[in-house]
């Protein structure tokens, strides 16, 4: 099973973009769905986490980003509004399965915000 992230692109500051992540097959018992990002020269950071019915965000994106997930379809979305140049990064999705006790990573999608 592979995760495929899509929807990245170039957007001007203040604009919006929605990225998504879909699984090529079925991952059973997905209990946690995350979005991470990695900017050039920086460490990968957690942007949003859906877990236990709650969604939590990094302080840098609160109020601007909204993550949503569909456990049945194994699909994850990230709606990004009021984008800033510092949001430029490769965005990765990550699922954790209780069934297999492992993480699944997507290949990443590049979001570039121009000033």
C-alpha positions in Angstrom: 0.0 0.0 0.0 1.3 3.4 -0.9 0.2 6.9 -0.1 -0.1 9.4 -2.9 -0.1 13.1 -2.1 -1.3 15.6 -4.7 -2.5 19.1 -5.2 0.7 21.0 -4.6 1.7 23.9 -6.8 2.6 27.6 -6.9 0.3 30.1 -5.3 0.7 33.8 -4.4 0.8 34.9 -0.8 -2.7 35.3 0.6 -4.0 32.6 -1.7 -5.4 29.1 -1.0 -4.6 25.6 -1.9 -6.0 22.2 -1.0 -3.8 19.1 -1.0 -4.9 15.6 -0.6 -3.5 12.2 0.2 -4.9 8.9 -0.9 -4.0 5.3 -0.3 -3.5 3.0 -3.2 -5.1 0.2 -1.3 -6.8 -0.3 2.0 -5.0 0.4 5.3 -6.9 -1.1 8.1 -7.4 0.5 11.5 -5.9 3.9 10.7 -6.0 5.6 14.0 -3.9 8.7 13.3 -3.5 10.9 10.2 -0.9 13.6 10.0 0.4 16.2 7.7 4.1 17.1 8.0 6.2 19.6 6.0 9.8 20.1 5.3 11.2 23.4 4.1 14.6 23.6 2.4 17.4 23.3 4.9 15.0 22.7 7.8 13.8 19.6 9.7 10.5 18.0 9.0 7.8 19.4 11.2 4.3 18.3 12.2 1.6 20.6 10.7 -1.7 18.9 11.6 -2.7 15.7 13.4 -6.1 14.0 13.4 -6.3 11.5 16.3 -9.0 10.3 18.6 -11.6 12.6 17.1 -9.5 15.7 17.6 -7.5 17.7 15.2 -4.5 19.7 16.4 -2.3 22.2 14.5 1.1 23.7 14.7 0.9 27.2 16.1 2.3 28.6 12.8 -0.8 27.4 10.9 -3.6 27.7 13.4 -6.6 29.5 12.0 -5.3 29.2 8.4 -5.1 25.4 7.8 -7.8 22.8 8.1 -7.1 19.1 8.1 -9.9 16.6 7.4 -9.8 12.9 6.9 -11.9 10.0 5.8 -10.9 6.8 7.6 -13.2 4.7 5.4 -11.7 6.0 2.2 -8.2 6.4 3.7 -8.1 9.9 2.3 -6.6 13.0 4.0 -7.0 16.6 3.0 -5.3 19.9 4.0 -7.1 23.1 3.2 -4.6 25.9 3.3 -5.8 29.5 3.4 -4.0 32.8 3.6 -0.8 31.2 2.6 2.5 32.8 3.4 6.0 32.5 1.8 7.1 30.6 5.0 4.6 27.9 4.2 6.7 26.9 1.2 7.7 23.3 1.7 7.2 19.7 0.7 4.1 18.4 2.4 4.0 14.8 3.5 1.1 12.7 4.7 1.5 10.0 7.3 -0.9 7.4 8.5 -0.5 5.1 11.5 -2.3 1.8 11.5 -3.2 0.1 14.8 -3.6 -3.1 12.8 0.0 -3.3 11.5 1.6 -1.0 14.1 3.4 1.0 11.5 3.6 4.3 9.8 2.8 4.8 6.1 4.3 7.8 4.4 3.4 9.6 1.2 6.0 10.8 -1.3 5.3 14.5 -0.7 3.8 17.3 -2.7 5.6 20.7 -3.2 3.8 23.8 -2.2 5.5 27.1 -3.2 4.1 30.4 -2.0 5.4 33.5 -3.8 5.6 36.9 -2.2 
